[in-house]
Amino acid sequence: MSENRTNGLRRGARAAGVGAAAAMAMGLLSTGAASADVFVPLPDGQKLGPNVTITRTGEHAIVSPSLASNGAGRVVWVSGNATADVAVTPEGTVGPWNGPKNAPGSNNSSTHGTSQLNTGYIIGCQVSIADDAISVGVSAKVNLTQGGLGGSVGLNLGPGDVKFVQIELKDITKAGTYSVEYQDVEMEIQGCAGYAQARAYTVVEIIGDHYSKTTLYGAPFSIG
Protein backbone atom coordinates (compact mmCIF):
# COMPACT_ATOMS: atom_id res chain seq x y z
CA MET A 1 0.00 0.00 0.00
CA SER A 2 1.28 3.44 -0.84
CA GLU A 3 0.60 6.50 1.28
CA ASN A 4 -0.24 9.76 -0.46
CA ARG A 5 -1.17 12.83 1.56
CA THR A 6 -1.74 16.50 0.79
CA ASN A 7 -1.65 18.95 3.70
CA GLY A 8 -3.59 22.19 3.49
CA LEU A 9 -2.14 25.47 4.64
CA ARG A 10 -3.27 26.51 8.08
CA ARG A 11 -4.38 30.09 8.44
CA GLY A 12 -2.97 31.42 11.72
CA ALA A 13 -5.87 33.56 12.88
CA ARG A 14 -8.48 30.91 12.14
CA ALA A 15 -6.34 28.14 13.61
CA ALA A 16 -6.43 30.01 16.90
CA GLY A 17 -10.21 30.21 16.58
CA VAL A 18 -10.50 26.45 16.07
CA GLY A 19 -8.35 25.76 19.10
CA ALA A 20 -10.38 28.13 21.25
CA ALA A 21 -13.63 26.53 20.11
CA ALA A 22 -12.37 23.05 20.94
CA ALA A 23 -11.16 24.15 24.36
CA MET A 24 -14.45 25.86 25.20
CA ALA A 25 -16.58 23.08 23.70
CA MET A 26 -19.09 25.74 22.74
CA GLY A 27 -20.71 26.81 19.49
CA LEU A 28 -19.92 30.51 19.71
CA LEU A 29 -16.63 32.34 19.56
CA SER A 30 -16.91 36.00 20.43
CA THR A 31 -15.49 38.33 17.79
CA GLY A 32 -17.11 41.53 19.01
CA ALA A 33 -20.28 42.92 20.45
CA ALA A 34 -22.13 42.99 17.14
CA SER A 35 -21.29 39.54 15.74
CA ALA A 36 -19.97 36.09 16.61
CA ASP A 37 -18.29 33.20 14.83
CA VAL A 38 -20.18 29.91 14.97
CA PHE A 39 -18.17 26.70 15.34
CA VAL A 40 -19.94 23.76 13.63
CA PRO A 41 -18.65 20.25 14.45
CA LEU A 42 -19.58 17.71 11.75
CA PRO A 43 -19.80 13.91 11.95
CA ASP A 44 -17.35 11.48 10.38
CA GLY A 45 -18.57 9.40 7.45
CA GLN A 46 -17.67 6.37 5.35
CA LYS A 47 -18.83 4.93 2.02
CA LEU A 48 -17.97 1.56 0.50
CA GLY A 49 -17.77 1.30 -3.28
CA PRO A 50 -16.30 -1.04 -5.91
CA ASN A 51 -12.66 -1.51 -4.91
CA VAL A 52 -12.63 1.63 -2.74
CA THR A 53 -13.52 2.79 0.77
CA ILE A 54 -13.96 6.55 1.25
CA THR A 55 -13.67 8.02 4.75
CA ARG A 56 -14.08 11.60 5.99
CA THR A 57 -12.83 12.54 9.47
CA GLY A 58 -12.20 15.65 11.54
CA GLU A 59 -14.61 17.83 9.58
CA HIS A 60 -15.75 21.14 11.04
CA ALA A 61 -16.67 24.63 9.90
CA ILE A 62 -16.50 28.15 11.31
CA VAL A 63 -19.22 30.49 10.04
CA SER A 64 -18.87 34.28 10.26
CA PRO A 65 -20.85 37.28 9.07
CA SER A 66 -19.26 38.84 6.00
CA LEU A 67 -17.05 41.87 6.53
CA ALA A 68 -19.19 43.55 3.86
CA SER A 69 -21.97 43.82 6.50
CA ASN A 70 -24.65 43.95 3.81
CA GLY A 71 -26.96 41.24 5.18
CA ALA A 72 -26.46 39.07 2.08
CA GLY A 73 -22.94 37.84 2.76
CA ARG A 74 -21.20 35.39 5.05
CA VAL A 75 -17.84 33.63 5.31
CA VAL A 76 -17.16 30.00 6.19
CA TRP A 77 -13.84 28.29 6.92
CA VAL A 78 -13.91 24.51 6.40
CA SER A 79 -11.55 21.81 7.60
CA GLY A 80 -11.44 18.04 7.26
CA ASN A 81 -9.66 14.98 5.95
CA ALA A 82 -10.86 12.83 3.03
CA THR A 83 -9.22 9.43 2.50
CA ALA A 84 -9.65 6.82 -0.22
CA ASP A 85 -8.41 3.25 0.33
CA VAL A 86 -8.19 1.88 -3.21
CA ALA A 87 -7.87 -1.90 -3.54
CA VAL A 88 -7.72 -2.21 -7.33
CA THR A 89 -7.22 0.27 -10.16
CA PRO A 90 -5.54 0.20 -13.56
CA GLU A 91 -2.17 1.97 -13.53
CA GLY A 92 -3.26 4.95 -15.57
CA THR A 93 -1.06 7.63 -17.08
CA VAL A 94 -1.89 11.22 -16.21
CA GLY A 95 -2.84 12.92 -19.46
CA PRO A 96 -3.88 16.39 -20.59
CA TRP A 97 -6.53 18.01 -18.43
CA ASN A 98 -9.71 18.44 -20.46
CA GLY A 99 -12.01 19.61 -17.68
CA PRO A 100 -15.15 18.01 -16.22
CA LYS A 101 -17.45 16.41 -18.77
CA ASN A 102 -20.11 14.75 -16.60
CA ALA A 103 -22.06 15.59 -13.44
CA PRO A 104 -21.20 18.88 -11.71
CA GLY A 105 -18.89 18.61 -8.77
CA SER A 106 -16.71 15.81 -10.08
CA ASN A 107 -14.06 15.34 -12.73
CA ASN A 108 -14.48 12.77 -15.47
CA SER A 109 -11.35 10.67 -15.10
CA SER A 110 -11.93 9.01 -18.46
CA THR A 111 -10.77 12.28 -20.05
CA HIS A 112 -7.81 12.53 -17.70
CA GLY A 113 -6.16 9.14 -18.02
CA THR A 114 -6.10 8.04 -14.40
CA SER A 115 -8.37 7.29 -11.45
CA GLN A 116 -8.95 10.21 -9.12
CA LEU A 117 -9.95 11.43 -5.65
CA ASN A 118 -11.84 14.75 -5.69
CA THR A 119 -13.26 16.57 -2.66
CA GLY A 120 -15.05 19.84 -2.02
CA TYR A 121 -18.34 21.42 -0.95
CA ILE A 122 -21.83 21.97 -2.33
CA ILE A 123 -23.14 25.46 -1.50
CA GLY A 124 -26.82 26.37 -1.97
CA CYS A 125 -28.86 29.54 -1.45
CA GLN A 126 -32.46 28.87 -0.40
CA VAL A 127 -32.17 25.34 -1.82
CA SER A 128 -32.28 22.10 0.14
CA ILE A 129 -29.17 20.01 -0.48
CA ALA A 130 -30.35 17.02 1.53
CA ASP A 131 -29.90 13.45 0.26
CA ASP A 132 -33.24 13.35 -1.57
CA ALA A 133 -32.44 16.55 -3.48
CA ILE A 134 -29.05 15.24 -4.58
CA SER A 135 -30.38 11.81 -5.57
CA VAL A 136 -32.82 13.31 -8.07
CA GLY A 137 -30.33 15.92 -9.25
CA VAL A 138 -30.33 19.59 -8.29
CA SER A 139 -32.43 21.51 -10.78
CA ALA A 140 -31.04 24.90 -9.80
CA LYS A 141 -28.19 26.70 -11.51
CA VAL A 142 -25.03 24.70 -10.89
CA ASN A 143 -21.41 25.79 -11.34
CA LEU A 144 -18.06 24.19 -10.60
CA THR A 145 -15.57 26.49 -8.89
CA GLN A 146 -11.92 25.55 -8.45
CA GLY A 147 -10.81 26.07 -4.89
CA GLY A 148 -7.39 25.22 -3.54
CA LEU A 149 -5.75 24.34 -0.26
CA GLY A 150 -3.73 27.54 -0.16
CA GLY A 151 -6.35 30.06 -1.28
CA SER A 152 -9.87 31.31 -0.78
CA VAL A 153 -13.01 31.14 -2.90
CA GLY A 154 -15.50 33.93 -3.51
CA LEU A 155 -19.03 32.94 -4.55
CA ASN A 156 -21.99 34.99 -5.75
CA LEU A 157 -25.20 33.08 -5.02
CA GLY A 158 -28.73 34.18 -5.78
CA PRO A 159 -31.92 32.47 -4.55
CA GLY A 160 -32.10 28.94 -5.95
CA ASP A 161 -28.44 28.83 -6.98
CA VAL A 162 -26.15 25.91 -6.19
CA LYS A 163 -22.39 25.81 -6.70
CA PHE A 164 -19.86 23.03 -6.28
CA VAL A 165 -16.55 24.24 -4.82
CA GLN A 166 -13.67 21.89 -5.50
CA ILE A 167 -11.18 22.01 -2.64
CA GLU A 168 -8.57 19.62 -4.03
CA LEU A 169 -8.06 16.52 -6.16
CA LYS A 170 -5.45 13.78 -6.26
CA ASP A 171 -4.60 11.39 -9.09
CA ILE A 172 -4.73 7.69 -8.24
CA THR A 173 -2.15 5.88 -10.36
CA LYS A 174 -2.08 2.57 -8.48
CA ALA A 175 -3.71 0.80 -5.54
CA GLY A 176 -3.06 2.37 -2.15
CA THR A 177 -4.26 4.94 0.38
CA TYR A 178 -4.78 8.50 -0.84
CA SER A 179 -5.64 11.39 1.43
CA VAL A 180 -6.44 15.09 1.15
CA GLU A 181 -6.29 17.09 4.39
CA TYR A 182 -7.52 20.67 4.31
CA GLN A 183 -7.66 23.22 7.11
CA ASP A 184 -9.45 26.58 7.31
CA VAL A 185 -10.13 26.90 3.60
CA GLU A 186 -12.07 30.14 3.22
CA MET A 187 -15.27 30.47 1.19
CA GLU A 188 -17.00 33.85 1.05
CA ILE A 189 -20.64 33.89 -0.08
CA GLN A 190 -22.24 37.09 -1.36
CA GLY A 191 -25.64 37.86 -2.81
CA CYS A 192 -27.65 35.29 -0.83
CA ALA A 193 -30.21 37.24 1.18
CA GLY A 194 -31.99 34.04 2.28
CA TYR A 195 -30.74 30.99 4.14
CA ALA A 196 -27.70 29.14 2.83
CA GLN A 197 -26.54 25.56 3.29
CA ALA A 198 -23.33 23.67 2.62
CA ARG A 199 -22.22 20.05 2.71
CA ALA A 200 -19.03 18.22 1.82
CA TYR A 201 -18.66 15.77 -1.04
CA THR A 202 -15.87 13.34 -1.91
CA VAL A 203 -15.85 11.49 -5.23
CA VAL A 204 -13.57 8.62 -6.23
CA GLU A 205 -13.59 7.51 -9.86
CA ILE A 206 -11.91 4.25 -10.87
CA ILE A 207 -11.07 3.95 -14.57
CA GLY A 208 -10.85 0.74 -16.60
CA ASP A 209 -13.17 -1.93 -17.93
CA HIS A 210 -15.15 -1.87 -14.67
CA TYR A 211 -15.45 1.91 -14.35
CA SER A 212 -17.04 3.09 -11.11
CA LYS A 213 -17.81 6.33 -9.31
CA THR A 214 -18.33 6.35 -5.53
CA THR A 215 -19.52 9.48 -3.71
CA LEU A 216 -19.52 10.21 0.01
CA TYR A 217 -21.58 13.23 1.12
CA GLY A 218 -21.12 15.00 4.43
CA ALA A 219 -23.86 16.28 6.73
CA PRO A 220 -25.60 19.49 5.55
CA PHE A 221 -25.02 22.51 7.77
CA SER A 222 -26.33 26.07 7.86
CA ILE A 223 -24.08 28.95 6.87
CA GLY A 224 -26.57 31.60 7.93
N, C-alpha and C positions, 0 to 999 in steps of 0.2 A: 504494500500500500504506500502510495506517495502522499506527502503532506503539502498542501498548497494553501497559503494564507495571505490575505491582503489586510493590512491594518489601516484604518482610517485615521486622519489627523484629528487630534483632540483640541478643541478650542478651549483656551485657558479659562475664560470667564465662565463659560457654560459648564465646564468640568467642575468648577467650584460649586456651581448651582446643583449639579447632580449629587455631589458628595454631601452637600448640606441637606438635600431632600432625603437621601438615604439615612442620614444620621437622625433627622427629625422624625422620619417615618410618617410624614404628613403630606397632604396634597398641595399645600400652598407654600410658596416661597415669597416672602415679602420683597418687593422691588420698589416700594414707595407707597405713599398714602393713597394715590389714585388708582393703582393697578397692582396686580400680583401675577407671578408665574404659577402655572399649574403643572405639577409633576404627575404624569400618568404612567403607572406601572402596567405592563402588558404581559399576558400569559405566554409561556413557551408553547411550541407547537411542533408536530411531526406529521409527515405524510409519506406513505410507502407507495412506490411506483415501480414499473418494470425496471429492474436492475439498479434502482436508486432509492435511497432513503434521504429525505430532506428534513432538516431540523432547524428550528429557529429558537435561540435562547437569548436571555438578557435584554429583551426589547423594552424600551421605555421612551417616553416623549416628554418634552417640556413645552408647554403652550404659553405664549405671551401675546398681549395686545400689540398691534403694529405701532412702530414709532411714528407712523404717519398720523395716528390719532384721528382717523376719519370715519370710524365706525364700521368700515367695510374691509378692514385689513387685520391680519394676525400673523404671527410668526410661530413656527414649530421647529424644535430641534429634535431629531430622531436618532436613536442609537439601537444597536442590536448586532447579532451574529447569525449569519445564515450558512449552514453547512450541508454539503451534498456528499454522501457516501456512495460512490459509483462502483458497482460490482463488475459490470461488463460494458464496454463501449469500443467501437472501432477506433483504431489509432488514426484519427483524422489529421489533415494538414491544414493549418490556418491559412485561409485564402483571403482574397480581397474582400473588404467590407462593403456589402451592397445595401445595407439598411434593412429594417424590418419589413417583411412582406406578408405577414399573416396577422393574427389577432393583436390589437394594441396591448402594449405593456410587456411584450416579449420579442425576442429576436429569432428570426427563422434561421436555425443553424444550417439548414440545407443549402442556404446561399453563402454560408460562411466557411464551410469545409470541416468543421469540428463540432463536437458536442459542447454544451455551454450551460453555465450557471448564471442566472440573471436575477437580480433582486432590486426592489424599489418600493414605491408607495402609490396607491390609488387615492386621489384627492377629489372630492365631490362637493359642489355647492348646492344645497337644498335638493340633494339626490341621495336616496338610500343606497349604500354600497354593501348591504348585507349579502349573505350567501345566495338567497333566492334571486336577487337582482343580478348578481354576477353570472349565475348559472344560465339565465335566459339571455344574457348579453345586455350591456348597458346601452340604452337607446339614445342617450344624450351625446352631446359633442365630446369626442374623445381625442386627445392628443398625447403623443409620447414626447417627454422632455428629458434630455440627457442631464443627469445630475453629475455627481463626482464626489469622491471621498474628501477631496481637499477644497471644495468650493461650496457655494450656496446656489439655490434655485429660486428664481422669482416667478410667480404664477399669477396670471390674471384670470379670475374665474367669475363668470356670471351665473345667475340662477339656472340650474339644470345642466351646468357644465361638469365634465369629469375629465381629469388629466392623469396620466400615468407618468410618474417621475422615476426614472431609472437611476438608482444610486450607484450601482457598479455591476460589472459582469466579469466572468472568468472563463476562459476556454478550458475545456476538458479534453485532453489529448490521449489519455489512457485511464484505466481504472485506478481509483484511489479516493482520497478524501480531499475535498476542495472547500475552502471556507472564505467568506467575505465578512470582515468585521468592520463596522462603521460606528462612529461616535460623534454625536452632536453635529450631524449634517443639517444645515439650516435650509428651511423652505419658507419663503415669505409669500403669503396669499393676499392678493388685493382684488377689490371689485366685488367680493361676495358679501352682500348686505344681510343675507340670511344665515342659517346654520350651515356649518361645514363639517365634513367627516373625512377621516383618513383611515387607511388600513394597509398593512404591509403585504407584499406578494413576493414569492420566490418561485422561479420557473427553472426547471432543468429539462433540457432537450437532449435526447440521445439519438444520434444519427445512425444510419445503417439500414439494413434490410428490415429490421424490426424497430422502425422509428417510433419514438414515444415522447410525450410531453407530460411532465408531472408538475402540478402547481400546488404550492402551500400558501394559503392566505392567513394573515394574522387577524387578530380581533379588531373590529372597527372601534374607533374612538373619536370623540368630539374634539374639534379644534376651534370651538367657539361659535 
